[in-house]
Amino acid sequence: METREKAVVVFSGGQDSTTCLFWALKQFKEVVALCFRYGQKHILEVDMAHAIARRAGVEFFEMEVPLIGTLGRNSLTDESVEMDSRKPAESYPNTFVPGRNLFFLSIAAVFARERGIFDLVTGVSQTDFSGYPDCRDSFIRSLNVTLNLAMDEQFVIHTPLMWRDKAQTWALADELGVFDIVRTQTLTCYNGIPGDGCGACPACVLRKRGLDQYLRQKRGDGLE
Ligand code: ZN
């Protein structure tokens, strides 16, 4: 059987992909972090991603794909679009970058294949998916089949967070011994503020709710 010793992690320097990077380090002998500049307003996240990769001792690649941010109008890449503070009833919040995970994973697959790597890791979660369709398990499974057919290879897309909510993602970071790194060195905030962030944007609210829930559970467990 083919040995699978290496993986490429789609890595943004946020809470989820950082947890996945350290998860991958436990599963694979060699891990490569692939980070995209897709036109995001808060480019600080790429510098933070680089610093985390250095700290983790993994190879770090940055790829310029600004087209992705301009194809579909959204508030993460377009300065003129004001961010939705919550999900509209009938559609996605405008923080949704259409096609982002489709492009990222497709590019990651070609990038990985060139290096003889067929394991891809992504931090998407259906449980806390903010209404983004390309975070759902059905999309990932479908894309995995498509990538295999497109390149006649046997890729495996790993999604360690798919069925975890944010509290469970914090628990995983803690299990992996990187709780403090994830808490202080990552950038999830839509307003570009590292660590605990601005506290008010939807990404911060989701992150903090999960963190508070996890810390409460941990304290509760300690008393038992
Ligand atoms: Zn924020």
py3Dmol code that shows the C-alpha trace and the ligand (Angstrom):
import py3Dmol

protein = """\
ATOM      1  CA  MET A   1       0.000   0.000   0.000  1.00  0.00           C
ATOM      2  CA  GLU A   2       1.109   3.493  -0.771  1.00  0.00           C
ATOM      3  CA  THR A   3       2.467   5.195   2.313  1.00  0.00           C
ATOM      4  CA  ARG A   4       0.854   8.462   3.187  1.00  0.00           C
ATOM      5  CA  GLU A   5       3.359  10.346   5.202  1.00  0.00           C
ATOM      6  CA  LYS A   6       2.873  13.902   4.061  1.00  0.00           C
ATOM      7  CA  ALA A   7      -0.009  16.298   4.022  1.00  0.00           C
ATOM      8  CA  VAL A   8      -0.772  19.769   2.739  1.00  0.00           C
ATOM      9  CA  VAL A   9      -2.826  21.917   5.112  1.00  0.00           C
ATOM     10  CA  VAL A  10      -4.877  24.777   3.674  1.00  0.00           C
ATOM     11  CA  PHE A  11      -3.759  27.319   6.207  1.00  0.00           C
ATOM     12  CA  SER A  12      -5.026  30.831   6.926  1.00  0.00           C
ATOM     13  CA  GLY A  13      -3.630  31.475  10.401  1.00  0.00           C
ATOM     14  CA  GLY A  14      -7.105  31.453  11.963  1.00  0.00           C
ATOM     15  CA  GLN A  15      -8.322  29.344  14.874  1.00  0.00           C
ATOM     16  CA  ASP A  16      -9.602  26.461  12.762  1.00  0.00           C
ATOM     17  CA  SER A  17      -6.765  25.983  10.306  1.00  0.00           C
ATOM     18  CA  THR A  18      -4.158  26.448  13.065  1.00  0.00           C
ATOM     19  CA  THR A  19      -5.801  23.686  15.093  1.00  0.00           C
ATOM     20  CA  CYS A  20      -5.772  21.573  11.918  1.00  0.00           C
ATOM     21  CA  LEU A  21      -2.090  22.296  11.320  1.00  0.00           C
ATOM     22  CA  PHE A  22      -1.169  20.927  14.749  1.00  0.00           C
ATOM     23  CA  TRP A  23      -3.611  18.021  14.288  1.00  0.00           C
ATOM     24  CA  ALA A  24      -1.844  17.167  11.016  1.00  0.00           C
ATOM     25  CA  LEU A  25       1.546  17.270  12.748  1.00  0.00           C
ATOM     26  CA  LYS A  26       0.348  14.401  14.966  1.00  0.00           C
ATOM     27  CA  GLN A  27      -0.958  12.398  11.992  1.00  0.00           C
ATOM     28  CA  PHE A  28       1.756  12.900   9.377  1.00  0.00           C
ATOM     29  CA  LYS A  29       5.547  12.888   9.401  1.00  0.00           C
ATOM     30  CA  GLU A  30       5.718  15.918   7.193  1.00  0.00           C
ATOM     31  CA  VAL A  31       3.303  18.794   6.872  1.00  0.00           C
ATOM     32  CA  VAL A  32       3.282  21.656   4.392  1.00  0.00           C
ATOM     33  CA  ALA A  33       1.221  24.772   5.134  1.00  0.00           C
ATOM     34  CA  LEU A  34      -0.298  26.470   2.085  1.00  0.00           C
ATOM     35  CA  CYS A  35      -1.559  30.007   2.588  1.00  0.00           C
ATOM     36  CA  PHE A  36      -3.474  32.080   0.029  1.00  0.00           C
ATOM     37  CA  ARG A  37      -3.427  35.807  -0.593  1.00  0.00           C
ATOM     38  CA  TYR A  38      -6.836  36.097  -2.228  1.00  0.00           C
ATOM     39  CA  GLY A  39      -7.351  39.813  -1.811  1.00  0.00           C
ATOM     40  CA  GLN A  40      -8.398  39.700   1.854  1.00  0.00           C
ATOM     41  CA  LYS A  41      -8.460  43.146   3.505  1.00  0.00           C
ATOM     42  CA  HIS A  42      -6.639  41.909   6.582  1.00  0.00           C
ATOM     43  CA  ILE A  43      -3.374  40.784   5.140  1.00  0.00           C
ATOM     44  CA  LEU A  44      -1.863  40.637   8.638  1.00  0.00           C
ATOM     45  CA  GLU A  45      -3.339  37.125   8.786  1.00  0.00           C
ATOM     46  CA  VAL A  46      -0.750  35.931   6.258  1.00  0.00           C
ATOM     47  CA  ASP A  47       2.123  37.234   8.431  1.00  0.00           C
ATOM     48  CA  MET A  48       0.576  35.594  11.469  1.00  0.00           C
ATOM     49  CA  ALA A  49       0.134  32.346   9.546  1.00  0.00           C
ATOM     50  CA  HIS A  50       3.796  32.455   8.574  1.00  0.00           C
ATOM     51  CA  ALA A  51       4.848  32.982  12.206  1.00  0.00           C
ATOM     52  CA  ILE A  52       2.726  30.024  13.369  1.00  0.00           C
ATOM     53  CA  ALA A  53       4.174  27.777  10.652  1.00  0.00           C
ATOM     54  CA  ARG A  54       7.698  28.783  11.677  1.00  0.00           C
ATOM     55  CA  ARG A  55       6.891  28.006  15.286  1.00  0.00           C
ATOM     56  CA  ALA A  56       5.425  24.633  14.308  1.00  0.00           C
ATOM     57  CA  GLY A  57       8.497  23.894  12.196  1.00  0.00           C
ATOM     58  CA  VAL A  58       6.560  23.262   8.989  1.00  0.00           C
ATOM     59  CA  GLU A  59       7.254  24.348   5.448  1.00  0.00           C
ATOM     60  CA  PHE A  60       5.207  27.425   4.513  1.00  0.00           C
ATOM     61  CA  PHE A  61       4.077  28.446   1.049  1.00  0.00           C
ATOM     62  CA  GLU A  62       2.240  31.608   0.135  1.00  0.00           C
ATOM     63  CA  MET A  63       0.271  31.743  -3.065  1.00  0.00           C
ATOM     64  CA  GLU A  64      -1.106  34.835  -4.800  1.00  0.00           C
ATOM     65  CA  VAL A  65      -4.655  34.250  -6.051  1.00  0.00           C
ATOM     66  CA  PRO A  66      -6.249  37.736  -5.992  1.00  0.00           C
ATOM     67  CA  LEU A  67      -8.719  36.733  -8.709  1.00  0.00           C
ATOM     68  CA  ILE A  68     -10.696  34.699  -6.157  1.00  0.00           C
ATOM     69  CA  GLY A  69     -11.495  37.766  -4.076  1.00  0.00           C
ATOM     70  CA  THR A  70     -12.673  39.801  -7.050  1.00  0.00           C
ATOM     71  CA  LEU A  71     -14.845  37.219  -8.808  1.00  0.00           C
ATOM     72  CA  GLY A  72     -17.670  37.307  -6.278  1.00  0.00           C
ATOM     73  CA  ARG A  73     -18.671  40.446  -4.413  1.00  0.00           C
ATOM     74  CA  ASN A  74     -18.122  40.021  -0.651  1.00  0.00           C
ATOM     75  CA  SER A  75     -17.182  42.062   2.410  1.00  0.00           C
ATOM     76  CA  LEU A  76     -13.893  40.278   3.176  1.00  0.00           C
ATOM     77  CA  THR A  77     -12.190  41.518   0.008  1.00  0.00           C
ATOM     78  CA  ASP A  78     -14.236  44.522  -1.142  1.00  0.00           C
ATOM     79  CA  GLU A  79     -13.691  47.739   0.852  1.00  0.00           C
ATOM     80  CA  SER A  80     -16.980  49.156  -0.454  1.00  0.00           C
ATOM     81  CA  VAL A  81     -19.111  46.323   0.967  1.00  0.00           C
ATOM     82  CA  GLU A  82     -20.120  46.792   4.577  1.00  0.00           C
ATOM     83  CA  MET A  83     -19.952  43.549   6.562  1.00  0.00           C
ATOM     84  CA  ASP A  84     -23.235  41.840   7.512  1.00  0.00           C
ATOM     85  CA  SER A  85     -23.395  41.694  11.283  1.00  0.00           C
ATOM     86  CA  ARG A  86     -25.604  38.620  11.105  1.00  0.00           C
ATOM     87  CA  LYS A  87     -26.866  36.104   8.626  1.00  0.00           C
ATOM     88  CA  PRO A  88     -29.678  37.415   6.394  1.00  0.00           C
ATOM     89  CA  ALA A  89     -32.787  35.202   6.608  1.00  0.00           C
ATOM     90  CA  GLU A  90     -32.826  34.131   2.972  1.00  0.00           C
ATOM     91  CA  SER A  91     -29.160  33.973   2.005  1.00  0.00           C
ATOM     92  CA  TYR A  92     -25.535  33.868   3.141  1.00  0.00           C
ATOM     93  CA  PRO A  93     -23.796  36.628   5.049  1.00  0.00           C
ATOM     94  CA  ASN A  94     -21.711  38.802   2.696  1.00  0.00           C
ATOM     95  CA  THR A  95     -18.548  37.511   4.407  1.00  0.00           C
ATOM     96  CA  PHE A  96     -19.060  34.473   2.165  1.00  0.00           C
ATOM     97  CA  VAL A  97     -16.398  34.475  -0.571  1.00  0.00           C
ATOM     98  CA  PRO A  98     -18.092  32.495  -3.357  1.00  0.00           C
ATOM     99  CA  GLY A  99     -16.051  29.518  -4.504  1.00  0.00           C
ATOM    100  CA  ARG A 100     -13.239  30.104  -2.010  1.00  0.00           C
ATOM    101  CA  ASN A 101     -12.969  26.561  -0.683  1.00  0.00           C
ATOM    102  CA  LEU A 102     -13.533  25.110  -4.148  1.00  0.00           C
ATOM    103  CA  PHE A 103     -10.597  27.114  -5.516  1.00  0.00           C
ATOM    104  CA  PHE A 104      -8.363  26.702  -2.457  1.00  0.00           C
ATOM    105  CA  LEU A 105      -8.732  22.922  -2.310  1.00  0.00           C
ATOM    106  CA  SER A 106      -8.414  22.497  -6.074  1.00  0.00           C
ATOM    107  CA  ILE A 107      -5.226  24.561  -6.122  1.00  0.00           C
ATOM    108  CA  ALA A 108      -3.958  22.738  -3.012  1.00  0.00           C
ATOM    109  CA  ALA A 109      -4.542  19.385  -4.745  1.00  0.00           C
ATOM    110  CA  VAL A 110      -2.485  20.344  -7.811  1.00  0.00           C
ATOM    111  CA  PHE A 111       0.192  21.882  -5.567  1.00  0.00           C
ATOM    112  CA  ALA A 112       0.297  18.713  -3.412  1.00  0.00           C
ATOM    113  CA  ARG A 113       0.342  16.337  -6.377  1.00  0.00           C
ATOM    114  CA  GLU A 114       3.429  18.092  -7.756  1.00  0.00           C
ATOM    115  CA  ARG A 115       5.143  17.137  -4.502  1.00  0.00           C
ATOM    116  CA  GLY A 116       3.848  13.564  -4.446  1.00  0.00           C
ATOM    117  CA  ILE A 117       1.413  14.412  -1.650  1.00  0.00           C
ATOM    118  CA  PHE A 118      -2.202  13.204  -1.777  1.00  0.00           C
ATOM    119  CA  ASP A 119      -3.487  14.076   1.685  1.00  0.00           C
ATOM    120  CA  LEU A 120      -5.129  17.475   2.090  1.00  0.00           C
ATOM    121  CA  VAL A 121      -6.329  18.967   5.356  1.00  0.00           C
ATOM    122  CA  THR A 122      -8.910  21.728   5.704  1.00  0.00           C
ATOM    123  CA  GLY A 123     -10.514  23.314   8.753  1.00  0.00           C
ATOM    124  CA  VAL A 124     -14.083  23.516   7.442  1.00  0.00           C
ATOM    125  CA  SER A 125     -16.908  22.626   9.823  1.00  0.00           C
ATOM    126  CA  GLN A 126     -20.501  21.837   9.023  1.00  0.00           C
ATOM    127  CA  THR A 127     -21.434  22.243  12.685  1.00  0.00           C
ATOM    128  CA  ASP A 128     -20.424  25.912  12.913  1.00  0.00           C
ATOM    129  CA  PHE A 129     -20.463  26.780   9.233  1.00  0.00           C
ATOM    130  CA  SER A 130     -21.968  30.288   9.355  1.00  0.00           C
ATOM    131  CA  GLY A 131     -24.229  29.315   6.478  1.00  0.00           C
ATOM    132  CA  TYR A 132     -21.365  28.829   4.002  1.00  0.00           C
ATOM    133  CA  PRO A 133     -22.283  26.015   1.607  1.00  0.00           C
ATOM    134  CA  ASP A 134     -18.664  25.133   0.843  1.00  0.00           C
ATOM    135  CA  CYS A 135     -18.032  24.146   4.473  1.00  0.00           C
ATOM    136  CA  ARG A 136     -20.479  21.247   4.300  1.00  0.00           C
ATOM    137  CA  ASP A 137     -19.463  17.604   4.326  1.00  0.00           C
ATOM    138  CA  SER A 138     -21.405  16.848   1.119  1.00  0.00           C
ATOM    139  CA  PHE A 139     -19.401  19.494  -0.768  1.00  0.00           C
ATOM    140  CA  ILE A 140     -16.064  18.169   0.508  1.00  0.00           C
ATOM    141  CA  ARG A 141     -16.959  14.568  -0.394  1.00  0.00           C
ATOM    142  CA  SER A 142     -18.113  15.624  -3.823  1.00  0.00           C
ATOM    143  CA  LEU A 143     -14.971  17.682  -4.447  1.00  0.00           C
ATOM    144  CA  ASN A 144     -12.787  14.773  -3.279  1.00  0.00           C
ATOM    145  CA  VAL A 145     -14.347  12.573  -5.977  1.00  0.00           C
ATOM    146  CA  THR A 146     -13.979  15.353  -8.545  1.00  0.00           C
ATOM    147  CA  LEU A 147     -10.292  15.883  -7.746  1.00  0.00           C
ATOM    148  CA  ASN A 148      -9.652  12.146  -8.045  1.00  0.00           C
ATOM    149  CA  LEU A 149     -11.367  12.079 -11.436  1.00  0.00           C
ATOM    150  CA  ALA A 150      -9.712  15.297 -12.579  1.00  0.00           C
ATOM    151  CA  MET A 151      -6.177  14.021 -11.963  1.00  0.00           C
ATOM    152  CA  ASP A 152      -6.694  10.244 -11.829  1.00  0.00           C
ATOM    153  CA  GLU A 153      -5.284  10.121  -8.316  1.00  0.00           C
ATOM    154  CA  GLN A 154      -6.497   9.034  -4.899  1.00  0.00           C
ATOM    155  CA  PHE A 155      -6.627  12.192  -2.841  1.00  0.00           C
ATOM    156  CA  VAL A 156      -7.954  12.164   0.711  1.00  0.00           C
ATOM    157  CA  ILE A 157      -9.395  15.414   2.038  1.00  0.00           C
ATOM    158  CA  HIS A 158      -9.215  15.345   5.839  1.00  0.00           C
ATOM    159  CA  THR A 159     -11.699  17.501   7.779  1.00  0.00           C
ATOM    160  CA  PRO A 160     -10.906  17.037  11.488  1.00  0.00           C
ATOM    161  CA  LEU A 161     -13.316  19.808  12.503  1.00  0.00           C
ATOM    162  CA  MET A 162     -16.288  18.826  10.313  1.00  0.00           C
ATOM    163  CA  TRP A 163     -18.486  17.643  13.189  1.00  0.00           C
ATOM    164  CA  ARG A 164     -17.022  19.800  15.943  1.00  0.00           C
ATOM    165  CA  ASP A 165     -18.564  23.012  17.189  1.00  0.00           C
ATOM    166  CA  LYS A 166     -16.281  25.858  18.269  1.00  0.00           C
ATOM    167  CA  ALA A 167     -16.136  24.631  21.886  1.00  0.00           C
ATOM    168  CA  GLN A 168     -15.008  21.200  20.672  1.00  0.00           C
ATOM    169  CA  THR A 169     -12.426  22.839  18.412  1.00  0.00           C
ATOM    170  CA  TRP A 170     -11.009  24.638  21.462  1.00  0.00           C
ATOM    171  CA  ALA A 171     -10.985  21.277  23.268  1.00  0.00           C
ATOM    172  CA  LEU A 172      -9.001  19.756  20.399  1.00  0.00           C
ATOM    173  CA  ALA A 173      -6.446  22.598  20.508  1.00  0.00           C
ATOM    174  CA  ASP A 174      -6.061  21.972  24.231  1.00  0.00           C
ATOM    175  CA  GLU A 175      -5.658  18.201  23.686  1.00  0.00           C
ATOM    176  CA  LEU A 176      -2.956  18.966  21.112  1.00  0.00           C
ATOM    177  CA  GLY A 177      -1.163  21.193  23.646  1.00  0.00           C
ATOM    178  CA  VAL A 178      -1.593  24.373  21.589  1.00  0.00           C
ATOM    179  CA  PHE A 179      -4.478  26.112  23.353  1.00  0.00           C
ATOM    180  CA  ASP A 180      -2.426  29.236  24.165  1.00  0.00           C
ATOM    181  CA  ILE A 181      -0.932  29.483  20.683  1.00  0.00           C
ATOM    182  CA  VAL A 182      -4.396  29.257  19.128  1.00  0.00           C
ATOM    183  CA  ARG A 183      -5.841  31.730  21.613  1.00  0.00           C
ATOM    184  CA  THR A 184      -3.176  34.412  21.269  1.00  0.00           C
ATOM    185  CA  GLN A 185      -1.352  33.912  17.943  1.00  0.00           C
ATOM    186  CA  THR A 186      -4.213  33.364  15.494  1.00  0.00           C
ATOM    187  CA  LEU A 187      -6.411  35.810  13.614  1.00  0.00           C
ATOM    188  CA  THR A 188     -10.076  34.965  13.117  1.00  0.00           C
ATOM    189  CA  CYS A 189     -11.614  38.437  13.524  1.00  0.00           C
ATOM    190  CA  TYR A 190     -13.250  39.992  10.439  1.00  0.00           C
ATOM    191  CA  ASN A 191     -11.913  43.348  11.641  1.00  0.00           C
ATOM    192  CA  GLY A 192      -8.344  42.070  11.553  1.00  0.00           C
ATOM    193  CA  ILE A 193      -7.572  42.099  15.275  1.00  0.00           C
ATOM    194  CA  PRO A 194      -5.463  39.125  16.451  1.00  0.00           C
ATOM    195  CA  GLY A 195      -6.157  36.834  19.415  1.00  0.00           C
ATOM    196  CA  ASP A 196      -9.484  37.485  21.112  1.00  0.00           C
ATOM    197  CA  GLY A 197     -10.211  40.028  18.341  1.00  0.00           C
ATOM    198  CA  CYS A 198     -12.682  42.931  18.268  1.00  0.00           C
ATOM    199  CA  GLY A 199     -15.245  40.881  20.195  1.00  0.00           C
ATOM    200  CA  ALA A 200     -18.129  42.204  18.098  1.00  0.00           C
ATOM    201  CA  CYS A 201     -17.927  40.816  14.538  1.00  0.00           C
ATOM    202  CA  PRO A 202     -19.669  37.486  13.752  1.00  0.00           C
ATOM    203  CA  ALA A 203     -16.347  35.587  13.692  1.00  0.00           C
ATOM    204  CA  CYS A 204     -15.373  36.923  17.130  1.00  0.00           C
ATOM    205  CA  VAL A 205     -18.832  36.211  18.566  1.00  0.00           C
ATOM    206  CA  LEU A 206     -18.710  32.604  17.338  1.00  0.00           C
ATOM    207  CA  ARG A 207     -15.139  32.140  18.556  1.00  0.00           C
ATOM    208  CA  LYS A 208     -15.837  33.652  21.993  1.00  0.00           C
ATOM    209  CA  ARG A 209     -19.064  31.715  22.505  1.00  0.00           C
ATOM    210  CA  GLY A 210     -17.145  28.496  21.872  1.00  0.00           C
ATOM    211  CA  LEU A 211     -14.262  29.549  24.087  1.00  0.00           C
ATOM    212  CA  ASP A 212     -16.529  30.492  27.009  1.00  0.00           C
ATOM    213  CA  GLN A 213     -18.433  27.237  26.614  1.00  0.00           C
ATOM    214  CA  TYR A 214     -15.215  25.210  26.561  1.00  0.00           C
ATOM    215  CA  LEU A 215     -13.726  26.996  29.588  1.00  0.00           C
ATOM    216  CA  ARG A 216     -16.993  26.482  31.521  1.00  0.00           C
ATOM    217  CA  GLN A 217     -16.972  22.776  30.648  1.00  0.00           C
ATOM    218  CA  LYS A 218     -13.328  22.470  31.659  1.00  0.00           C
ATOM    219  CA  ARG A 219     -13.987  24.146  35.004  1.00  0.00           C
ATOM    220  CA  GLY A 220     -17.037  21.907  35.495  1.00  0.00           C
ATOM    221  CA  ASP A 221     -14.992  18.802  34.742  1.00  0.00           C
ATOM    222  CA  GLY A 222     -12.373  19.924  37.272  1.00  0.00           C
ATOM    223  CA  LEU A 223     -14.972  19.987  40.049  1.00  0.00           C
ATOM    224  CA  GLU A 224     -16.231  16.476  39.399  1.00  0.00           C
TER     225      GLU A 224
END
"""
ligand_1 = """\
1
ZN
Zn -13.839 40.615 15.331
"""
view = py3Dmol.view(width=600, height=400)
view.addModel(protein, "pdb")
view.setStyle({"model": 0}, {"cartoon": {"style": "trace"}})
view.addModel(ligand_1, "xyz")
view.setStyle({"model": 1}, {"stick": {}})
view.zoomTo()
view.show()
